[in-house]
Amino acid sequence: MITLPPACNSVWLNNTITRLGVDLSSARFLARSVQNASQEDGSLNDILGYSGKTVVITGAASGMGQAAAQLLVDLGAKVIALDIAPVTVPVASAIEVDMKDPASIDAAVQSVPPKIYALFNCAGVPCPPFSNTDTLLINFVGLRYLTEALLPRITEGGAIASIASTAGMAWKGNVENVKTFLQLDNSFASANAWFEKNPEACADAYGFSKQSIIVYTMMQAKALAQKGIRINCIAPSPTASGFMDKLKGEGQMPDELVDLFLPSNGRYATGAEMGEPLVLLNSKLASFVSGNNIPVDFGFCAEVYMGQRDDLLNISQ
Ligand SMILES: NC(=O)c1ccc[n+]([C@@H]2O[C@H](COP(=O)([O-])OP(=O)(O)OC[C@H]3O[C@@H](n4cnc5c(N)ncnc54)[C@H](O)[C@@H]3O)[C@@H](O)[C@H]2O)c1
């Protein structure tokens, strides 16, 4: 645990987070340390602002979403978890949902309280082994459909945080296709028709689904700012989780290939190292942060931008 300066208060913390810039690994450590400290120092109680707040989180059964859900429970939030798999975190309510099925999302939304503070979009699948269509539907079409169904319930001061990927960081080179796709209404029927007509635009289904999250996040920021609601996403580097186990399968994605995308610290992130920055982003410590896609990658993208490693994902276009 770190020792906080005597004059430590929320202003000091906000300034400190600002100085940390996009190094959210450090910010996550700070947030956790502050939370620990707050248990001994009443003046810092609930510094993240989740106590008593209702939050909705998808993908809470495993990996990053599970870690975020556990932290939110620990912070005193009333957590409503949506997942296709059983949720083991002791949340207030766990609702089964299939994010590739609009009827299932509609049914889940009916069980969500009328007012919520924050939405965490964590559910997602790799391609392979999931098909192109399932990947596009689960990772983005369902995410957008759920987000727009819940938006009217998010109160002023609330926030949305989603998980994109470093695999979506090439969004700039495909932005016109993504924007055309995003101009459609949010129905599954429109999305499916567009995928059928534009197979080349979304041939890399996983990359396109994550590019869509990043561009959607930036495009929504203006309208949501007018309602006092923030929206952000993170772009994780390879993370040890159920996702990674499925992606690697039985050798379908060799270790050597995934290793090319590891940061220079040479390791996979843990689910908590992604879930915790998400919790920070939707917290009141990030109250002026919106419209951002933040790589949480221990500097992987920075190295590419600075020409210190090959741009295998074309992210510096
Ligand atoms: N693991 C990585 O290396 C990595 C890297 C970048 C981005 N991501 C993204 O991070 C997010 C979280 O993945 P993770 O690594 O924690 O993997 P994970 O497999 O551990 O967790 C994914 C969660 O999504 C749920 N889910 C899957 N399909 C669903 C469906 N149809 N309906 C509802 N829920 C469904 C799963 O049950 C699980 O709880 C995903 O969006 C993934 O694309 C992962």
The ligand as a Tripos MOL2 file, in Angstrom:
@<TRIPOS>MOLECULE
LIG
   44    48     1     0     0
SMALL
NO_CHARGES

@<TRIPOS>ATOM
      1 N1         -8.2840  -11.8260  -23.8780 N.am      1 LIG1
      2 C1         -7.7090  -11.0340  -24.7560 C.2       1 LIG1
      3 O1         -6.5400  -11.2200  -25.1240 O.2       1 LIG1
      4 C2         -8.4560   -9.8470  -25.2990 C.ar      1 LIG1
      5 C3         -7.7210   -8.8370  -25.9530 C.ar      1 LIG1
      6 C4         -8.3990   -7.7140  -26.4300 C.ar      1 LIG1
      7 C5         -9.7620   -7.6140  -26.2430 C.ar      1 LIG1
      8 N2        -10.4540   -8.6080  -25.6290 N.ar      1 LIG1
      9 C6        -11.8830   -8.4160  -25.4120 C.3       1 LIG1
     10 O2        -12.1180   -8.4010  -24.0250 O.3       1 LIG1
     11 C7        -13.4810   -8.7240  -23.7610 C.3       1 LIG1
     12 C8        -13.5510   -9.6760  -22.5750 C.3       1 LIG1
     13 O3        -12.9310  -10.8800  -22.9500 O.3       1 LIG1
     14 P1        -12.0870  -11.7690  -21.9140 P.3       1 LIG1
     15 O4        -10.6990  -11.7680  -22.3910 O.co2     1 LIG1
     16 O5        -12.4000  -11.3670  -20.5370 O.co2     1 LIG1
     17 O6        -12.6910  -13.2090  -22.2920 O.3       1 LIG1
     18 P2        -13.6090  -14.2390  -21.4970 P.3       1 LIG1
     19 O7        -13.9300  -15.3090  -22.4790 O.co2     1 LIG1
     20 O8        -12.9460  -14.6380  -20.2470 O.co2     1 LIG1
     21 O9        -14.9210  -13.3970  -21.1450 O.3       1 LIG1
     22 C9        -15.9080  -13.1120  -22.1170 C.3       1 LIG1
     23 C10       -17.2740  -13.1370  -21.4700 C.3       1 LIG1
     24 O10       -18.2570  -12.8730  -22.4930 O.3       1 LIG1
     25 C11       -19.3180  -13.8130  -22.3080 C.3       1 LIG1
     26 N3        -20.0110  -14.0560  -23.5780 N.ar      1 LIG1
     27 C12       -19.5070  -14.6840  -24.6650 C.ar      1 LIG1
     28 N4        -20.4760  -14.8080  -25.5960 N.ar      1 LIG1
     29 C13       -21.5820  -14.2440  -25.0990 C.ar      1 LIG1
     30 C14       -22.9010  -14.0770  -25.5950 C.ar      1 LIG1
     31 N5        -23.2790  -14.5480  -26.8000 N.pl3     1 LIG1
     32 N6        -23.8080  -13.4420  -24.8140 N.ar      1 LIG1
     33 C15       -23.4520  -12.9930  -23.5810 C.ar      1 LIG1
     34 N7        -22.2220  -13.1500  -23.0460 N.ar      1 LIG1
     35 C16       -21.3060  -13.7660  -23.8070 C.ar      1 LIG1
     36 C17       -18.6370  -15.0710  -21.8020 C.3       1 LIG1
     37 O11       -19.5470  -15.9770  -21.1930 O.3       1 LIG1
     38 C18       -17.6160  -14.4990  -20.8460 C.3       1 LIG1
     39 O12       -18.1560  -14.3120  -19.5680 O.3       1 LIG1
     40 C19       -14.0390   -9.2640  -25.0650 C.3       1 LIG1
     41 O13       -14.8490   -8.2700  -25.6600 O.3       1 LIG1
     42 C20       -12.7940   -9.4980  -25.9210 C.3       1 LIG1
     43 O14       -13.0630   -9.3410  -27.2920 O.3       1 LIG1
     44 C21        -9.8260   -9.7220  -25.1500 C.ar      1 LIG1
@<TRIPOS>BOND
     1     1     2 1
     2     2     3 2
     3     2     4 1
     4     4     5 ar
     5     4    44 ar
     6     5     6 ar
     7     6     7 ar
     8     7     8 ar
     9     8     9 1
    10     8    44 ar
    11     9    10 1
    12     9    42 1
    13    10    11 1
    14    11    12 1
    15    11    40 1
    16    12    13 1
    17    13    14 1
    18    14    15 2
    19    14    16 1
    20    14    17 1
    21    17    18 1
    22    18    19 2
    23    18    20 1
    24    18    21 1
    25    21    22 1
    26    22    23 1
    27    23    24 1
    28    23    38 1
    29    24    25 1
    30    25    26 1
    31    25    36 1
    32    26    27 ar
    33    26    35 ar
    34    27    28 ar
    35    28    29 ar
    36    29    30 ar
    37    29    35 ar
    38    30    31 1
    39    30    32 ar
    40    32    33 ar
    41    33    34 ar
    42    34    35 ar
    43    36    37 1
    44    36    38 1
    45    38    39 1
    46    40    41 1
    47    40    42 1
    48    42    43 1
@<TRIPOS>SUBSTRUCTURE
     1 LIG1         1 GROUP 0 **** ****
